[in-house]
């Protein structure tokens, strides 16, 4: 989907949530012929009022690039691994591959990667009962050095984490060991969820920078419209970025921070809205 198509889809979703955002119904709206023109959307209301809408996506560019790069790496590894089939091991519930940075598998290595991966799984499964330190709930984390006998795996992976099938549940001496079975039909060769440290400022700062950028870039661009609206939308960040909300900081708190940041100088915008374009969507007013 092109940027223009994406913005059209976002505005259509926005209108489903806030059809009266301009204070009255719209008769029509369109995108300028030249996508470089300001603003992104031109609306006409039932009264004839012309409303300009500028769109801006709230996201953390650095995290987006890193997350998309890792996604491409993971896709290349899963493609090389091929069909996983049902987990037939006796001692491994699931395994998590730890790729090297930029470790996209070359086509010439794909067959060897798959062969070595399943040979290594078989070896670990057979060794499991005799390895005393693998019996904890943490299982076994194979380092990069431990992959030396499997050079293609070592070429692309920093290590492998094996999650054990057998777990002790309950409180001693009344607990018991159980064997977990990975759900049928689901991939059991996986990757760890994206992690890392973050705080409310991780995503708040990009929001304030976006507001500043839009105000500075389009200052004085209001003439020609009866009303000029800036819609900040939160969409891709939900998938690729650190959470915008923490246990002590929610979207309404971000709105308050944005209000304080803007102060008494919203020029050139008459209205600034935050559209949380996730699930059914919701709109919060910044200005």
Secondary structure, DSSP 8 states (H G I E B T S, - for coil): --HHHHHHHHHHHHHHH-TTTTSS-EEEEE--SSTTSSSSEEEEETT--EEEEEEEE---HHHHHHHHHHHHHHHHHHHHH----S---SSEEEEEEEE-TT----GGGHHHHHHHHHHHHHHHHHHGGG-GGG-STT-EEEESGGGTTSHHHHHHEEEEEEEESEEEESSTTS-EEEE----TTS--EEE--------HHHHHHHHHHHHHHHHHHHTT--TT-SEEEEEEEE-THHHHS--S-BTTB-HHHHHHHHHHHHTT--TT-SEEEEEE-STT-EEEE--
